[in-house]
Amino acid sequence: MERYAWKAIVLPGMLEEYCKRHDEIWPEMKQVLSDAGIRNYTIWNVGNELFGYYECDSVAYAAKVQADSPVVDRWNEYMKDVMVMEMDPVTGAQPLMKQVFLFD
């Protein structure tokens, strides 16, 4: 199992809308995440910051499935008015955060 973590910023006054959109996540978006092997996907918030985490068998495979998906492209476009997310120009995904501690 591999772990993946990302961070982003919610635009001012848009946290409620961000949460609403995730409460109503598209079934086809859920399917892409599942097809990518993503599980235990969670997102946290403090202030205007977001922190996301998921587990998968291969971060590289999960990134490729998402990068190749037109559904993910539509989702990212849909979310642009509520958040700012830095994207890695090579993978097309959020930059992988470096793990510095694990208590297992």
N, C-alpha and C positions, 0 to 999 in steps of 0.2 A: 504494500500500500504506500502511496505517495500522498503528500499533503500540498495544498496550494493555498496561498493567501494573497489577497489584494486589498487595495485601499482606494477610496474615491471621496469626492466632496459633493454634498447635497447643496444645491443652490439655495440662497436665502428664501425662507418661507415655503420651500417645496418638500419638506420632509413628509408631511401628511400625504401628498400626492405620490411621492416615491413609495411609501408603504402601501397605499391603495393599489398601485400598479402591480406590486408584488403579491398582494392578496388576490389579485385577479390575473396572475401570470397565465399566459397563453398555453393551452395544452400542447401545441407544437413546440413551444420553447422547452417545456418540461421534457418532451420526447428527445430533443437534441441533447439536453443535459444527461438524460438517461443513456442515450446512444453513445455519448462520450465517456461513459463509465463513471460519471460524477455521482457521489453520494455524500450524505451528511453535510449538505451545503447549508451554511448558515451565514447570515449577515447581521452585524451589530452596528449600532449608531451611538455616537456621543457628539453633542453639539452639531456641527455641520459635517462631521467626519463619518465615513462608512468604513467598515472593515469586514471583508468577506473571507470565508474559509470553506474549503471542501476537500474531500478525500477521493482518490481514484487509484486505479492500478497503474496508470501512466500519465503523468502530467503532459508529456509531449503528445500523446495520443488525444487526450482531452482537448488540448489547445488546437490541434489540427482539425478535429471534428468541428469545433466551434468556429474556427477561422474559415472553414469551407462551407459553412451553413448560411444560406440566405435568410433563414429565420433569425439567426443571431444578428445579422446585419440590420434587419428590420427592427429587432428589439433595441439594439444600440441607438438607432435613429429615433425610435420612440422615446427613449430615455434621455436624449440630449437636452431637453428643455427642463429637466429636473435635477441633473447632476453633471459633474465634470469628472471625466475619467481619463487618466493618462493611458495611452495604448503603446505597446511595444511595436515599433515599426517592422520588426522581423517576424514576430509571431502573430501580430494583429490582436493579441490579447492584453490583458492588464499585465504590467511587469511583475514577474515573480518576486515576492518578498523573500529575503534570506532568513531562514530559520536560525535563531541564535540560542534557543533553549527549548528543551523538551523534557518534561517529567512524565514518564510513561508508567 
